[in-house]
Amino acid sequence: MALTGAIGVLGGITGTAYYVSLRVSPPPRRTYLDSYTFTPWELGVPFETVEFRSSDGLRLVGWWLPRPETNAVIVGSHGHAGSKDELLGIGSYCWRAGYNVLLFDYRGRGESDPWPQTLVSREVDDLLAALEFVRQRMSAAAIGVVGYSMGAAVGILATARDQSVRALVADSSFTAGDDVVAHSITQVLRIPPKPLVRLADAIVARRHGYRFSQARPIDAIGQIAPRPVFIIHGIDDSLIPVSHARQLYDAAREPRILWEVPGAEHCGGYFVDRVTYCRRVVEFFDQYLRSVEA
């Protein structure tokens, strides 16, 4: 009986860990709904559909919102289960404020090529490919990045590696992949999360060749200075607690800004007060990008 019970417990833990791994890296899936989205056209913004390749050859699809009179460019970085159309609000505002804007789909999302979604790992390569696309399209581009949730974590890691990014806005980033997975587990199960996190990490490594535990924006954010970082986080965020933003701020170096938005859930700062949110983001980019325009 004891052996049977132990086998049952082990099976339950393994099954739960496998489920967690599927949430972290769901299998590739494309439907017609990936193309049935709003575009900049609905907002009266001119745009061009563009394509570029990741370092491993995947086709990534984006929208280029042009401002030929300037070399300042804002690149949008969406969240784990998101797509480029979710950034139309901040993207169109940045365009109206006089910036070129690139919004694109990470691999396995939207109109980009199907691929198992990862938690930050391969997405960093995709953002680096997007930055290379911008540099090839516009010489001497003054580039800013605005990212949300996973996209903010990707933004931190990519900006630390790519000196062409002059300013970063990171909204609702996590400190580390295993931290955010552990928090999600504790929201559902009343058990210590570490064993499940380790097992799920091993399953993801076996299935997809990467470990989400190695995604650690907290270790990279200090490398961005002297380029500026604007950290935004909702105080009421239940998915990624605001404590992550405070730790990232402490790990960053000047110039750095932390804005904790009262009453905002995950990535909710924009929706709590659209006018103030967009104004503060654009003022940040104006301060650090306009001064370096060619």
C-alpha positions as CSV (number, residue, x, y, z in Angstrom):
1,M,0.0,0.0,0.0
2,A,2.8,2.4,0.9
3,L,4.6,1.7,-2.4
4,T,1.3,2.2,-4.3
5,G,0.7,5.5,-2.5
6,A,4.3,6.7,-3.2
7,I,3.9,5.8,-6.9
8,G,0.6,7.7,-7.0
9,V,2.2,10.8,-5.3
10,L,5.2,10.7,-7.7
11,G,2.8,10.3,-10.7
12,G,0.8,13.3,-9.5
13,I,3.9,15.5,-9.1
14,T,5.2,14.5,-12.5
15,G,1.9,15.1,-14.1
16,T,1.6,18.5,-12.5
17,A,5.1,19.4,-13.5
18,Y,4.4,18.4,-17.1
19,Y,1.3,20.6,-17.0
20,V,3.4,23.5,-15.8
21,S,5.9,22.8,-18.6
22,L,3.1,23.1,-21.1
23,R,2.0,26.4,-19.7
24,V,5.6,27.7,-20.0
25,S,6.2,26.3,-23.5
26,P,2.9,25.4,-25.2
27,P,3.1,23.6,-28.5
28,P,2.9,25.6,-31.7
29,R,-0.5,26.4,-32.9
30,R,-1.8,28.6,-35.7
31,T,-5.4,29.5,-36.6
32,Y,-7.1,32.0,-38.8
33,L,-7.7,34.1,-35.8
34,D,-4.0,35.0,-35.8
35,S,-4.7,37.1,-38.8
36,Y,-8.1,38.4,-37.7
37,T,-6.9,41.2,-35.6
38,F,-7.0,45.0,-35.5
39,T,-4.1,46.6,-37.4
40,P,-2.8,50.2,-37.5
41,W,-5.3,50.8,-40.3
42,E,-8.2,50.8,-37.8
43,L,-6.4,53.6,-36.0
44,G,-5.7,55.7,-39.1
45,V,-2.0,55.1,-38.9
46,P,0.0,54.3,-42.1
47,F,1.9,51.0,-41.9
48,E,3.8,48.4,-43.8
49,T,3.8,44.7,-43.1
50,V,7.4,43.6,-42.8
51,E,9.2,40.3,-42.5
52,F,12.7,39.4,-41.2
53,R,14.5,36.3,-40.1
54,S,15.5,35.1,-36.7
55,S,19.1,33.8,-36.2
56,D,17.8,30.2,-36.7
57,G,15.9,31.1,-39.9
58,L,12.3,31.6,-38.7
59,R,10.1,34.1,-40.4
60,L,9.1,36.9,-38.0
61,V,6.2,39.3,-39.1
62,G,5.8,42.8,-38.0
63,W,4.3,46.2,-38.7
64,W,6.4,49.2,-39.5
65,L,4.8,52.6,-38.7
66,P,6.9,55.1,-40.6
67,R,8.1,58.6,-39.7
68,P,10.7,59.3,-42.5
69,E,11.6,62.7,-40.9
70,T,13.3,61.1,-37.9
71,N,15.7,58.3,-37.2
72,A,14.2,57.6,-33.7
73,V,12.5,54.2,-33.5
74,I,10.5,52.5,-30.8
75,V,10.4,48.7,-30.9
76,G,7.5,47.0,-29.1
77,S,8.0,43.7,-27.2
78,H,4.8,41.8,-26.4
79,G,4.1,39.3,-23.6
80,H,4.3,35.5,-23.4
81,A,0.9,34.7,-24.9
82,G,0.5,38.0,-26.7
83,S,1.0,39.3,-30.2
84,K,1.8,42.6,-31.9
85,D,-1.7,43.9,-32.1
86,E,-1.9,44.1,-28.3
87,L,0.7,47.0,-28.5
88,L,-1.4,49.1,-30.9
89,G,-2.3,51.5,-28.2
90,I,1.2,52.5,-27.1
91,G,2.5,52.0,-30.6
92,S,0.1,54.4,-32.3
93,Y,0.7,57.0,-29.5
94,C,4.5,56.8,-30.1
95,W,3.9,57.1,-33.8
96,R,1.7,60.2,-33.3
97,A,4.4,61.6,-31.0
98,G,6.8,61.5,-34.0
99,Y,8.5,58.1,-33.7
100,N,9.0,55.3,-36.2
101,V,7.5,52.2,-34.6
102,L,8.1,48.5,-35.1
103,L,5.6,46.0,-33.7
104,F,6.3,42.3,-34.4
105,D,5.2,38.8,-33.4
106,Y,7.6,36.6,-31.5
107,R,8.0,33.1,-32.8
108,G,5.0,30.9,-32.3
109,R,2.7,33.8,-31.9
110,G,0.5,35.9,-34.3
111,E,1.6,35.8,-37.9
112,S,5.2,34.6,-37.3
113,D,6.3,31.1,-38.0
114,P,5.0,28.4,-35.7
115,W,7.5,27.3,-33.0
116,P,7.1,26.1,-29.4
117,Q,6.9,29.2,-27.3
118,T,9.7,29.6,-24.8
119,L,9.9,31.7,-21.7
120,V,12.4,34.4,-22.7
121,S,15.0,32.0,-24.2
122,R,14.5,32.1,-28.0
123,E,12.5,35.4,-27.8
124,V,15.7,37.2,-26.9
125,D,17.2,36.1,-30.2
126,D,14.0,37.3,-32.0
127,L,14.2,40.8,-30.4
128,L,17.9,41.0,-31.4
129,A,16.8,40.1,-35.0
130,A,14.2,42.9,-34.8
131,L,16.9,45.4,-33.7
132,E,19.1,44.2,-36.6
133,F,16.2,44.8,-39.0
134,V,15.8,48.3,-37.7
135,R,19.5,49.1,-38.1
136,Q,19.5,47.7,-41.7
137,R,16.4,49.7,-42.6
138,M,17.5,53.0,-41.0
139,S,21.1,53.9,-40.6
140,A,22.1,55.6,-37.3
141,A,18.8,54.6,-35.8
142,A,18.2,55.9,-32.2
143,I,16.3,52.9,-30.8
144,G,14.1,52.6,-27.8
145,V,12.3,49.4,-26.6
146,V,9.1,49.1,-24.7
147,G,8.2,45.7,-23.4
148,Y,5.5,44.1,-21.4
149,S,5.6,41.1,-19.0
150,M,7.8,38.4,-20.7
151,G,8.5,41.0,-23.4
152,A,9.8,43.4,-20.7
153,A,12.1,40.6,-19.4
154,V,13.2,40.0,-23.0
155,G,13.8,43.7,-23.4
156,I,16.1,43.7,-20.3
157,L,18.2,40.7,-21.5
158,A,18.4,42.0,-25.1
159,T,19.3,45.6,-24.2
160,A,22.1,44.3,-21.9
161,R,23.5,42.6,-25.0
162,D,22.8,45.1,-27.7
163,Q,24.3,48.6,-27.3
164,S,22.1,50.0,-30.2
165,V,19.2,50.2,-27.7
166,R,19.5,53.7,-26.2
167,A,16.5,53.5,-23.7
168,L,14.3,50.8,-22.3
169,V,10.8,50.8,-20.8
170,A,10.1,47.5,-18.9
171,D,6.5,47.1,-17.8
172,S,5.7,44.2,-15.5
173,S,8.9,42.3,-15.9
174,F,9.8,39.4,-13.6
175,T,13.2,39.0,-11.9
176,A,13.8,35.4,-13.0
177,G,12.0,32.6,-14.8
178,D,11.9,30.2,-11.9
179,D,10.7,33.0,-9.6
180,V,7.6,33.7,-11.7
181,V,6.8,30.0,-12.3
182,A,7.1,29.4,-8.5
183,H,4.7,32.2,-7.8
184,S,2.2,30.9,-10.3
185,I,2.3,27.5,-8.6
186,T,1.7,28.9,-5.2
187,Q,-1.4,30.7,-6.5
188,V,-3.0,27.4,-7.3
189,L,-1.4,24.7,-5.1
190,R,-0.7,24.9,-1.3
191,I,2.6,23.1,-1.6
192,P,6.3,24.1,-1.7
193,P,6.9,25.1,-5.3
194,K,10.6,24.4,-5.6
195,P,10.4,20.6,-6.4
196,L,7.7,21.3,-9.1
197,V,9.7,24.1,-10.6
198,R,12.9,22.0,-10.8
199,L,11.0,19.1,-12.4
200,A,9.1,21.4,-14.9
201,D,12.4,23.0,-15.8
202,A,14.0,19.6,-16.5
203,I,10.9,18.6,-18.6
204,V,11.2,21.9,-20.6
205,A,14.9,21.3,-21.1
206,R,14.3,17.8,-22.4
207,R,11.4,18.9,-24.7
208,H,12.7,22.2,-26.0
209,G,16.4,22.4,-25.2
210,Y,16.4,25.4,-22.8
211,R,15.8,26.0,-19.1
212,F,13.5,28.8,-18.0
213,S,15.5,29.0,-14.8
214,Q,18.4,30.5,-16.8
215,A,16.2,33.5,-17.8
216,R,17.4,36.0,-15.2
217,P,16.8,39.7,-16.0
218,I,17.8,40.5,-12.4
219,D,21.4,39.5,-13.3
220,A,21.4,41.5,-16.6
221,I,19.7,44.8,-15.8
222,G,22.8,46.3,-14.1
223,Q,24.7,45.9,-17.4
224,I,22.4,48.3,-19.2
225,A,23.8,51.5,-17.6
226,P,24.7,54.2,-18.5
227,R,21.7,53.7,-20.8
228,P,18.4,54.5,-18.9
229,V,15.7,52.1,-17.7
230,F,12.1,53.0,-16.9
231,I,10.6,50.3,-14.8
232,I,6.8,50.2,-14.6
233,H,4.7,47.9,-12.5
234,G,1.1,47.6,-11.1
235,I,0.9,47.6,-7.3
236,D,-2.0,45.1,-7.5
237,D,-0.2,42.7,-9.9
238,S,-1.2,39.2,-8.9
239,L,0.7,37.4,-11.7
240,I,4.1,39.0,-11.1
241,P,4.2,40.8,-7.7
242,V,5.4,44.4,-7.6
243,S,8.3,43.1,-5.4
244,H,9.9,42.0,-8.7
245,A,10.0,45.6,-9.9
246,R,11.6,46.8,-6.7
247,Q,14.3,44.1,-6.9
248,L,15.0,45.0,-10.6
249,Y,15.2,48.7,-9.6
250,D,17.7,47.9,-6.9
251,A,19.8,45.8,-9.3
252,A,19.8,48.5,-12.0
253,R,22.2,51.4,-12.1
254,E,21.6,55.1,-12.9
255,P,19.8,56.4,-14.8
256,R,16.8,54.5,-13.6
257,I,13.1,55.2,-12.9
258,L,10.6,53.1,-11.0
259,W,6.9,53.9,-11.4
260,E,4.5,51.8,-9.2
261,V,1.0,52.3,-10.6
262,P,-1.7,52.2,-7.9
263,G,-4.8,50.1,-8.7
264,A,-3.1,48.4,-11.6
265,E,-3.1,44.6,-12.2
266,H,-0.6,42.8,-14.5
267,C,0.4,45.2,-17.4
268,G,-2.5,47.4,-16.2
269,G,-0.7,50.7,-15.9
270,Y,-1.8,51.7,-19.5
271,F,-5.4,50.9,-18.8
272,V,-5.6,52.7,-15.4
273,D,-4.8,56.0,-17.0
274,R,-4.0,55.9,-20.7
275,V,-3.2,59.6,-21.0
276,T,-0.7,59.7,-18.1
277,Y,0.8,56.4,-19.1
278,C,1.5,57.3,-22.7
279,R,2.7,60.8,-21.8
280,R,5.2,59.5,-19.3
281,V,6.6,56.8,-21.7
282,V,7.0,59.3,-24.6
283,E,8.6,61.9,-22.3
284,F,11.1,59.3,-21.3
285,F,11.9,58.4,-24.9
286,D,12.0,62.1,-25.8
287,Q,14.6,62.8,-23.1
288,Y,16.9,60.0,-24.1
289,L,16.4,59.4,-27.8
290,R,15.7,62.9,-29.3
291,S,19.1,64.1,-28.1
292,V,20.9,61.4,-30.1
293,E,19.1,61.8,-33.4
294,A,21.4,62.2,-36.4
